């Protein structure tokens, strides 16, 4: 997939995805049809789902370009927060949690 148009609706997530030289119209993960242009895909979705109130032009949809890089970016963000068991001593700063390990006021109530 090179690029796609996305529109969230109360009926689901509508997408128009470029797949090779053709365009696929989808609702959630279900493919509705394949089309020669993005505009034809939009028209087909508007006819099939009139209750979704889809915009008339693609300029009103969210454009997501180069979606092939997205899974890698999500994976990089997700794994950047993991801490390894052995810390490299050459690292100047090690991230530590701000949460205190021991609660000094445990068992103390606010009542006087």
C-alpha positions as CSV (number, residue, x, y, z in Angstrom):
1,X,0.0,0.0,0.0
2,X,1.4,3.3,-1.0
3,X,-1.2,5.8,0.2
4,X,-4.8,5.9,1.6
5,X,-7.6,8.2,2.5
6,X,-9.3,7.6,5.8
7,X,-12.7,8.8,7.2
8,X,-14.0,7.7,10.6
9,X,-17.7,7.4,10.9
10,X,-20.3,6.1,13.4
11,X,-20.7,3.2,11.0
12,X,-17.0,2.3,11.0
13,X,-13.7,3.3,9.6
14,X,-13.9,3.9,5.9
15,X,-10.7,3.7,3.8
16,X,-9.7,4.2,0.2
17,X,-6.4,2.5,-0.3
18,X,-4.1,2.5,-3.3
19,X,-3.1,-1.0,-4.2
20,X,-0.8,-1.2,-7.2
21,X,-2.4,0.8,-10.0
22,X,-6.0,0.3,-8.6
23,X,-7.8,1.7,-5.6
24,X,-9.6,-0.5,-3.0
25,X,-12.6,0.8,-1.0
26,X,-12.9,-0.7,2.5
27,X,-15.0,-0.4,5.6
28,X,-13.0,-1.6,8.6
29,X,-11.1,-4.6,7.2
30,X,-13.8,-5.6,4.7
31,X,-13.1,-4.9,1.0
32,X,-16.1,-3.5,-0.8
33,X,-14.7,-3.3,-4.3
34,X,-11.7,-2.3,-6.5
35,X,-11.7,0.8,-8.7
36,X,-9.6,2.6,-11.3
37,X,-9.6,5.9,-9.4
38,X,-9.9,7.1,-5.8
39,X,-12.9,9.3,-6.9
40,X,-14.7,6.2,-8.2
41,X,-14.0,4.4,-4.9
42,X,-15.4,7.3,-3.0
43,X,-18.6,7.3,-5.1
44,X,-19.0,3.6,-4.7
45,X,-18.7,3.9,-0.9
46,X,-21.2,6.8,-0.8
47,X,-23.7,4.8,-2.8
48,X,-23.3,1.6,-0.7
49,X,-23.3,3.5,2.7
50,X,-25.6,6.5,2.4
51,X,-26.4,6.4,6.1
52,X,-22.6,7.0,6.9
53,X,-22.8,10.5,5.5
54,X,-19.4,10.3,3.8
55,X,-17.9,13.6,2.5
56,X,-18.4,14.3,-1.2
57,X,-14.8,15.1,-2.0
58,X,-11.5,13.4,-1.1
59,X,-10.1,16.7,0.2
60,X,-12.4,16.3,3.2
61,X,-10.9,12.9,4.0
62,X,-7.6,12.4,6.0
63,X,-4.8,11.5,3.6
64,X,-2.1,9.1,4.9
65,X,0.8,8.8,2.6
66,X,3.4,6.0,2.5
67,X,1.6,3.7,4.9
68,X,4.2,1.0,4.5
69,X,6.4,2.8,6.9
70,X,3.7,3.1,9.6
71,X,4.0,-0.4,11.2
72,X,7.8,0.1,11.5
73,X,7.2,3.5,13.2
74,X,4.7,2.0,15.6
75,X,7.1,-0.8,16.4
76,X,9.9,1.6,17.0
77,X,7.8,3.7,19.4
78,X,6.5,0.7,21.2
79,X,9.9,-0.9,21.8
80,X,11.7,2.4,22.7
81,X,10.3,2.2,26.2
82,X,11.5,-1.3,27.1
83,X,14.4,-1.4,29.5
84,X,17.0,-4.1,29.1
85,X,18.1,-6.3,32.0
86,X,21.7,-5.3,31.8
87,X,22.4,-1.6,31.6
88,X,25.3,-0.6,29.4
89,X,27.8,1.4,31.6
90,X,28.7,3.6,28.6
91,X,25.3,5.1,28.8
92,X,25.4,8.5,30.5
93,X,21.8,8.6,31.7
94,X,19.5,5.8,32.6
95,X,15.8,6.5,32.8
96,X,14.3,5.7,36.1
97,X,10.7,5.7,37.3
98,X,9.6,8.6,39.3
99,X,7.3,6.4,41.4
100,X,8.7,5.7,44.8
101,X,9.4,2.1,45.6
102,X,8.3,2.5,49.3
103,X,5.3,4.4,50.5
104,X,6.4,6.0,53.8
105,X,2.9,7.0,54.8
106,X,1.4,3.6,54.4
107,X,-1.1,2.9,57.3
108,X,-1.4,6.6,58.2
109,X,-4.9,8.0,57.8
110,X,-6.0,11.5,57.2
111,X,-8.4,11.4,60.1
112,X,-7.2,13.1,63.2
